[in-house]
Structures are given as C-alpha cells and as structure tokens.
C-alpha cells in the first residue's frame, strides 16, 4: 500500500498577508515578472485560473527546466489557504500524488502588541517508487518564490 508523506516549512514575511495571498489566488500571472529567474510562464488551461478546478501549466526552473500541470484543489479565503494538486508534467514521473498547500498566517505577539506574518507550505505526496527522494528541493523552491514575491510586495507597496 502506498504511503502518503508530508513535509512543511514556514517563514516570516514582511508584506501584507492578504496581498501575498492575493498574488497566489488572483494574480499568478505576475509571478513570471516577479520571479523571472525561476518562473518562465503560467498558462491557464481550464476555467479562470483562480477558482477550484482551474488547471494551469507552469514552466519553471529548479536547476533544470520543469513543466508541471496543476489543478486548484481548495481555496479557503478566511484562512488564506490554497491547495494545488499536480496532475501532469515532470513531477508526475516521480510522484503518484503531489499536493502543495500554501497558508498565509497572522499571529499576535502578546508581549509587543505586534502581528507576526508567516507563509507556510505543506507538501503531501506519494512516491512513484521508494528510490525517489523526498521533495525537499520542491519545498525550498516554493519558499524561495514566496520570499521573492514578499520582497516585491514589500518594496513596491502594491495594492
């Protein structure tokens, strides 16, 4: 029986959590402009590219050029959470199932009366074989993209 594995990571962000979430949910078309060294294109194949069930084709660089087709599996506006399911492309050569969930978190620092903003990525995956390495590089890649988007939003104070 196949085993589902999980990895997760979180990091602080400086920009407005709602704006970061908005880029992933509604403005993914900006990502190739914000991260041209990592993301080359995002093409909407089905639906509007924003809602549950939308299918998109990503071309990006993780050392080598990679193509992945994802479907938006879940969106939770209140929790600022989106789940992306990989349904085609290079990643499916190594994983039978691969889901990435983004969550943008706001926590209160009771001592300083401040808010802490974080981005959290969680991967859930089933390896095609036991020879396949855990996708730590994918998690690192997603976190780096979030950091670039965060820097862009923070520096540009975009609306």
N, C-alpha and C positions, 0 to 999 in steps of 0.2 A: 504494500500500500504506500502511495506517495506521501511524503511528509511536507507539510507547509512550514516554511521557515520565516522568521521575522527579524528585521533589523530596523533600528531607528536612531535618529540623531536630531539634536536641536541646537540652535544657536541664537544669540541675541541679534536683534535688528534695531536700526536707528530710525527708520522711516515709519510713517503711519501704517499700522497693521491693515486697516481697511484698504489703503491704496495698494499695498503689496498683494493682498488677496484679489483685488480688482484686476491687476495685471494678469494673474493666472486664470481668473474666471472669464473676464470680458475683453482683455486686451493682449492676448497671447501673440497677436500679430506684431507687437512691439519688441518681442524677445530677440528676433534676429538683429534688430537695430541696437538694442541694449547690450547684447552678448554676441557680436558678430564672429568672435573667435571660437565660440562654442556652438551656437545655433545658426545654421545656414538658412533653413526655411521651415515654415509650418503651413501646411496646406489643408484646408477644410475639405473633407471628402463626403461627409454626410451631415445633415442638419445644419445648425448655425455655428458650430464650433464652440459653443458656450454652454449649452444645456446638456442634461443627462441624455446619453445615447449618441451624442455627437462623436464623429470619427474624424481623426486628423492624422496626417502623415508628417512626421518630423524627420528632418535631415540635420544631423548634428555631428560634432567631433568629440570623441573620447579617445584621444590618441590616434585613432583611425576614424574614417567617415562611417557613420552608422545611420541606418534608416529604421524607424520604428513607427508602427501604426498604433494609435491608442484610441480608446473609447472612454468618454467621461462616464464613470460608473455611479458616482454620487456627488452631490453638492449640498452642503449644509451652510447656508448663509450665516446663521446665528453663531455657529462655531468657527466660521471662516475656514471651512474644510472642503477639500475636493479629492476624490479618488479617481485615479487614472488607471485603466486596465490596458496592458499591452496586448494587442490582438493580432499583430503581424510584424514582419520585419526581422532584422538581425537578432534581436533579443530572444525571439521565439525559437531560435536554433539551440539555445542553452537552457531555456526555462519553459516548462509546460504552462505555467501560470505565473504572471508577474503583475503585481499591483503596487502603485506608489500613491501614498496619501500625503497631501500637504495640509498642515494645520497651522494657522497663524494665531498665536496665543498672546493674551494680555493677562498679566498677573500683577497684583498690587503688592508693593513693598511697604508693609505696615510701618516700618521704622522711619522711613524717609518721606512717606506720603507720596511716593512716585509710582509710576507704572513701569513694568518691565515688559518689553515686547520681544517675542521669540518666534522663530519659524521652526516647525518640527516636520520632519519627513519620516515616514514609516514605509518600509517595503515588506510585502508579503509575497512569497514566491515558492514555486515548486520546481526543483531542478529537473532537467531532462535526464540527467544521469548523476551518479554520485561523484563522477570525475569533474563536474562543473564546480568552479569556485563560488563561494558566497559573493554576492554583488556589492562588496564594499566600495568598489570604484564607481558604481552607479549612484550610490548614496552620497559619496563625496562630490560627484558631478552635480547632482541635484542641489546640494547645499551651496556649491560654488555659484551656480546660476542664481539662486536666491540671494546670495551675497552681492552679486553684480547688480541685480535688479534693485535691491535695497540701497546700495550706494547711489545708483542712478536717481532713484526717487528722493533720497535724502539731499543730494546735491542740487537737484533741479526743482524741488518742492512742487512737483507736478500735481495738477488737480485731476 
